[in-house]
Structure formats: structure tokens, C-alpha cells
Amino acid sequence: MADPNKRSETIIQKLRDTGHKITPQRLAIIKIIAKSTDHPSVEDIYGHIKKDFPTMSLATVYKNILLIKSLGEVLELGFPDGSNRYDGNKPYPHPHVICIKCKKILDPNLDSLDDMKKEVAAETNFKILNHRLDFFGICSNCMAEEV
């Protein structure tokens, strides 16, 4: 996991460099996505900060996440049901393991990923620009509940 304070500072600096103001609301959103390891949704982020900013709307959170995403500082994990989740801790392509029951998302470290990208490029004659590798299963907590 990246240092949340360094991640926050990186995002803040990129916003400043591109002429965006650092408002208290934007700062709160940045801190949440920089420290989160659970890949929150916009609704999750909104739930964390609405008590401190009761007049802020869900749309404001969404617009800020899209802005930060456009700067390459948050990775969006899109799902067919529209329940997108966001990773501000590791804003670059990396594999995920997703529980189909509770929707927990973990980031496994796969040493073989670079070799896999090279193998795909060699086999297809593509220049690989980006990738998404997700594994779906049932987490240990959900399996324990089934017993």
C-alpha cells in the first residue's frame, strides 16, 4: 500500500498544477481515496464525508472523482451493474480479486503479470497499452458464513 499522505500530496499537487482549487470538500475526497484499501464507490465516499459537509451532493463527489480520474490519479473499476469502485491508492492497472457475495476487492501481488503482458503482446502482435485482470470468487468470510 502506498503511503496515504504521499498519495494525497501527489493528487493535490497534480490538481494545483492543472489550475484546480483545493477546496475543503475536495481535500476530504482526496484523503478518503488516498487511504482506502477497499476500493470505495462514490456512494461510499459520500457516506464518509456527508456529516462534515452536509450541503455537499453526491453529484459533487462524482464530479471530483471524475476530475481526479482524468488526471490519472484514481483507477476506476467499472462493473456491468454500474457499481463502479475507485482505487486512489494504486491508480495504475493491477489485478483484483472480487468476492461475488460481499463485493470485497483485494489487490494480489502477481509477479507473473509482466511476463503475462509480454506473452499476450507476442502472441497477438499487439502493443499492450492497458489491461484489466479480475478474478471473481467467494472470500473466506462469506465461505465461513455458508457453513
Beta strands, then each sheet from edge to edge (+ up, - down):
strand 1: 75-77
strand 2: 85-87
strand 3: 96-99
strand 4: 105-106
strand 5: 134-137
sheet 1: 1+ 2-
sheet 2: 4+ 3- 5-
end
